[in-house]
């Protein structure tokens, strides 16, 4: 029997679960999930496309769950403050108005 680090066909479910346990200690649950997906795809490829193994060692290893993070809500006071600041913004010497159909934009009169 070869070393699983040298021959991926020697990797067992126990190796996969140990890797998973190590990855759960990662700084982020999403990192652990992403690190789980790579070996899962690799062993599926090794089994289905290359026919090097009969079963994937990742077959029944569950993927780590990621915590659902709540997005902070902007308070009404903050929203009103932002709206008030935006209403005071003016572009150019006077407030811009929409260009009407058939009318040329003022910027089009600049010589090329």
C-alpha positions in Angstrom: 0.0 0.0 0.0 1.3 3.4 -1.0 1.2 6.7 0.8 -2.0 8.6 0.1 0.0 11.8 -0.2 1.9 10.1 -3.1 -0.9 8.1 -4.7 -4.4 9.6 -4.7 -5.9 6.1 -5.4 -4.9 5.2 -1.8 -7.0 8.0 -0.1 -9.7 6.5 2.1 -12.9 8.0 3.6 -11.0 8.3 6.9 -8.4 10.5 5.2 -11.2 12.6 3.7 -13.0 13.0 7.1 -9.7 13.9 8.8 -9.1 16.6 6.1 -12.7 17.8 6.6 -12.1 18.0 10.4 -8.9 20.0 9.9 -10.7 22.4 7.4 -13.5 23.1 9.8 -10.9 24.9 12.0 -10.3 27.3 9.1 -10.9 31.0 9.7 -14.0 30.9 7.5 -16.8 28.4 7.0 -16.9 29.4 3.3 -13.2 28.6 3.0 -13.8 25.1 4.4 -16.7 24.6 2.0 -14.5 25.7 -1.0 -11.7 23.4 0.1 -14.2 20.6 0.4 -15.4 21.0 -3.2 -12.0 20.6 -4.9 -11.2 17.1 -3.6 -14.8 16.1 -4.2 -14.5 17.1 -7.9 -11.1 15.6 -8.2 -12.1 12.1 -6.8 -15.3 12.1 -8.9 -13.1 12.8 -12.0 -10.6 10.0 -10.9 -13.5 7.6 -10.5 -15.8 8.5 -13.5 -13.4 9.8 -16.2 -10.1 8.1 -15.4 -11.6 4.9 -13.9 -8.7 4.7 -11.4 -10.8 4.1 -8.4 -14.1 2.3 -7.9 -15.5 4.6 -5.2 -14.8 8.2 -4.2 -13.4 8.6 -0.7 -15.5 11.8 -0.6 -18.7 9.9 -1.5 -20.5 10.1 1.8 -18.5 12.9 3.5 -20.9 15.8 4.0 -19.9 19.2 3.0 -19.4 21.7 5.9 -22.3 24.0 6.5 -21.8 27.8 6.2 -23.4 30.1 8.7 -26.0 32.5 7.2 -24.8 36.0 7.9 -27.3 38.7 8.5 -26.7 41.9 6.5 -26.9 44.9 8.7 -29.8 47.2 8.0 -29.2 50.9 7.5 -31.1 52.9 10.0 -33.7 55.5 8.9 -31.7 58.4 10.3 -28.7 57.3 8.2 -30.8 56.9 5.0 -32.4 60.4 5.5 -28.9 61.9 6.1 -27.7 60.4 2.8 -30.8 61.5 0.9 -30.4 65.1 2.2 -26.7 65.2 1.2 -27.5 63.9 -2.3 -30.2 66.5 -2.8 -27.6 69.3 -2.2 -25.3 68.0 -4.9 -25.3 70.0 -8.2 -23.3 69.2 -11.3 -21.9 72.1 -13.3 -23.0 75.8 -13.0 -26.7 74.9 -12.7 -28.7 71.8 -12.3 -28.8 69.6 -15.3 -32.0 68.9 -17.1 -32.9 66.0 -19.4 -32.3 66.4 -23.1 -35.5 66.4 -25.0 -36.2 64.4 -28.1 -34.7 66.2 -31.2 -32.6 68.4 -29.0 -28.8 68.3 -29.0 -26.9 67.8 -25.9 -24.8 70.9 -24.8 -21.7 68.7 -24.8 -22.2 68.0 -28.6 -21.5 71.7 -29.4 -17.8 71.3 -28.4 -15.6 71.5 -31.4 -13.9 68.3 -32.3 
